[in-house]
């Protein structure tokens, strides 16, 4: 690239610092360079809200945007900045791509009440260089795949869109420079209205075009790599998503911190769980199991209405990254639903909000639950010596110490005995809460701690080490996969007992029965009479599901276990699952953010994966054996 000195040259920008290079232009506009890259997006946008050209350029890893309303001065500022950037980047990238984005004109004849819509078409142009022509072809193919409400776009090729003279001067005469222009449609705008848009269409087109541009940039990088001489300086061919942003802007950190503060301001599970489970069970038994139990709950530490106002005051559009914005929006909706459930405690409405959050029982999940209850009838398990809460806490402390020796971040983890929770263990952040009423069979202690510590605590700590705390607190819908991983840990260490398996299956059956209209007493009789559970055991299962009015969450344990087993059977890696608390559908997101350099490798992986027995069981599953077969005929260790 041959540099041409503009009349007013900007000083060489610092693109290699710890943070992204961001600069406001004097007459309006902004520069954002995440890191040195062989491409740059330009957008001279109209002075109108919701310009797609401005938005798409702004969320890219390298862009200069400025307003038409700034006139010649804004054009001159942009030209000087662009020239300085190209001079600086030419040293590392002798072949360089500039993509010019612009909004296509609107159809002034359309009206909101009419049946016609804005034309769904993109307009492409190029400088005529061979690389630019290839990029246009790649971009046209990617844009042709965009679907919107059963509509597909038309992609037209015309002359490259012109830029103001001050900017054209900064581009002119540079060897190795390829220029491509893209006109984006105004299909997101409400006809006849200047300021209102169809928000979902706007977001969809924004994300789809951004993705298409990344694919085109990756194609350009591959062409440049093919032309480069062999040697250490030759660039690798990256995955196209790796060309997105690799650093979080401050707005993303602010949104993440705001969501974290709101999430930490209340404990949803503690809020919906009874504080008198033991006493309610005693009263239920004393009444011959014929009277609905009366549960009591701790007062809420927050006002859900006020918290919701704070929740929706978070500006997610400022995050400038479609992937992160989607993750934050998902989490906001989940927190909203949790707050709504807290508002609806002990009312019929509670279970309907629970359905939104956790979903119903799918037919195949119910079939699996019934299969398990039939395959492992009551009495096929064994129950030996039981350990109390103090012994559980002592062993948990030893396990946490082992992890702390491998990863210092585990030093923050702790255990706590609680008298205000029902029998069992619960993880809150990096704290393991142990009910003082807990009694655990000795052979179940290690599997249970692998579930709680090697999955729940570990993924919290790994997620908390990422640049965004949401990975520690949990992405929306994370609980199903988390609990599935916990059960999977029990299975791998040989501790998924018949009693535990029947418990998980029974939870699914009771959730389904509750949603079908059965009350507490009917569900208790179902477990005790049909499936052979003890009266106390049946009470604990039904009480969990009927808490606060009907919580369908307990079906996620067996559902999540199904998901993990299917992933292993399909040959999928477990590695992405340890980066934090994620749902199954977030695996591609984790892989993308990892490719973009935005996620750090986990500080620890579960200790149980190193055990020979666990590796043998994993091998059997990958060979096509069902987990039921492995349970009945375990492989030699």
Residue, then its C-alpha position, 0 to 999 in steps of 0.5 A: x500500500x502506497x501512502x498518500x499524505x493528506x493535507x492534515x495528517x492525524x498522528x499515528x494511532x495506538x492500535x497495539x495497546x491493552x485496550x481498543x482504540x476508540x476516538x470521537x471525531x471532532x465534527x461528529x463520528x467515531x473510530x473503533x479499532x479492536x485490534x490491528x486487522x486487515x479490514x476497515x468498515x466505513x459508514x457515512x450515515x444520514x442524521x436519522x435514528x436506526x441507520x443500519x449502515x451506522x449500526x453494522x459498522x459500529x459493532x464491527x471490530x474495525x470501523x470509522x463512522x461519521x454523520x452526513x450532517x457534519x458536512x465537509x468538516x466531518x468528511x475531512x476529519x474522517x478522511x484524515x483518520x482513515x488515512x492515518x489508520x491505513x498508513x499504520x496498518x499497511x506495515x502489517x497488512x500490505x493487502x487491505x480491505x475497505x468496506x463502505x456501508x450506506x443506507x439505501x434510499x427509502x420508498x417515499x410512496x409507501x404508507x404504514x396502512x398499505x400492503x406494500x413493504x420496502x424492497x428487500x434488496x442489497x446493492x453491492x459494488x467493488x473497486x474492480x480488483x480481483x480480490x474485491x470481486x471475490x469478496x463481493x461474490x462471497x458477500x452476495x452468497x452470504x446475503x442471499x441466505x438471509x431469511x426474513x418472514x419467508x422473504x429472501x433478498x435480491x442482491x444487485x451489483x452496481x458501481x461502487x458507492x462514492x465517498x466524499x472527496x476528502x475520504x476518496x483522497x485518503x483511499x486513492x493510490x494505495x497499492x494492495x487496497x481492495x474496496x467494496x461497497x454495500x447498500x443495506x435496505x430500509x426494510x426495518x423502517x415503518x413506512x411513512x414514519x421517520x423515527x419508528x422501526x420494526x425492532x425485531x427486523x432491525x436486530x435480525x438484519x443487523x446480525x445477519x449482515x454483520x455475519x455476512x461481512x465477517x465471512x467476506x472478510x475471512x475470505x479476503x484474509x484467505x486470499x491474502x494468505x494464499x498470495x503471501x510467501x511461505x514463512x513465519x510471517x504468513x497469516x493463518x486462515x482464521x475462522x470467520x467469527x474470530x474476526x469479530x471483536x475480541x475485547x469488551x467495551x465498557x458498556x458491556x462491562x457495565x451491563x454485565x455488572x448491572x445484571x450481576x448486581x440485580x441477580x445477587x440482590x436476591x436468591x431465587x431458590x431460597x426465596x421459593x423454598x419452604x423454611x419449615x419442610x421438616x416440620x411440615x413433613x412431620x405434620x403431614x405424617x401425623x395427619x395420616x397423609x390426608x391434609x395438604x401441608x402448609x409451607x412457610x417462606x422467608x420474607x423477600x429481601x427485595x421489592x420485585x417491582x423496583x428491581x424490574x425497573x432497574x432491570x429494564x433501565x440497562x442499555x443493552x444496545x450500547x453493548x455493540x456486539x449482537x452476540x453479547x446483547x443477545x446473551x444479556x437480553x436472555x438473562x434479563x428475561x430470565x431474571x424478570x421471570x424469576x422476579x415474577x415468580x417471587x411476586x406470585x408465590x403461593x398463587x396458581x399463577x406461579x406454576x404458569x410462570x414456572x412453565x415459561x422458565x423451565x418448560x413442560x415435560x416432553x413425551x420422550x422425557x416422561x417415557x424415559x422416567x417411566x422406563x427407569x422406574x420400571x427397569x429399577x423397581x423399589x428394593x433393587x438399591x441398597x442403603x448402608x451407613x449414613x453420614x450427617x451434615x458435619x461429616x459431609x461438610x468435612x469431606x466437602x472442605x477437603x475436596x475444595x482444598x484439593x481444587x484450591x491447590x490446582x487453582x488458587x481461585x478456589x480459595x474463595x469457595x466455602x461451605x456452610x451449615x444451614x438449618x433453614x433449608x430442607x435436607x440436602x445440599x445447595x450451591x449458591x455462587x461459590x458457597x456449598x450450603x448443607x442442610x443440618x437435616x442432611x443424612x447421606x449414605x456413605x457410598x453417595x457422598x463422593x458422587x454428591x460432592x462431585x455433582x455439587x463441587x466439581x460441576x456447580x462450584x467449578x463452573x461458577x469459579x471458571x465463569x467468574x474468571x471470564x471477562x464478564x460475570x454472567x458466565x459465573x452467575x449463569x447464562x439464561x436457561x443454564x440450570x438444565x445442563x448444569x444439573x445434567x452435568x451434575x448427574x453425569x458426574x455421579x454416573x461417571x464416578x459410579x455413584x448414580x445409584x438406583x435410588x438416585x435414578x428413581x428419584x430423578x425419574x420420580x421428579x419428572x413423573x410428579x411434575x407431569x402429574x401436577x401439570x395435569x391437575x393432580x394435587x399434593x396428596x394425589x402425587x404423594x399417593x402416586x409415588x407411594x402406591x404405584x412406584x414404591x417410594x416411602x412416605x417420607x421420600x415421596x413427601x420430599x419429592x412432592x414438596x420440592x415440586x409443589x413449593x411456592x405453587x408449583x415449580x417445574x424445575x425438577x424435571x430439568x435434572x433428567x432432561x439435562x442428563x439426557x442432553x449430556x448423554x446425547x452429546x457424548x453419544x454424538x461424539x461431542x466434546x465436554x470441553x466447552x461445558x466447563x467455561x461457565x454456567x451455560x445452556x446447551x444452546x450456548x455451546x456455539x456461543x462459547x466456541x465463537x467467543x473463544x475463537x474471538x479471544x474473549x473467553x479464557x480457558x477454564x482455571x480448572x476441570x473436574x477431577x472426576x474426569x481423570x479417574x480410570x473408571x470415569x474414562x472407561x464409562x465415557x468410552x462405553x457411552x461413545x461406543x453406543x452403549x446406553x447408560x442403563x446398560x452401563x449401570x447394569x453391567x459396569x466396565x472394569x476399571 
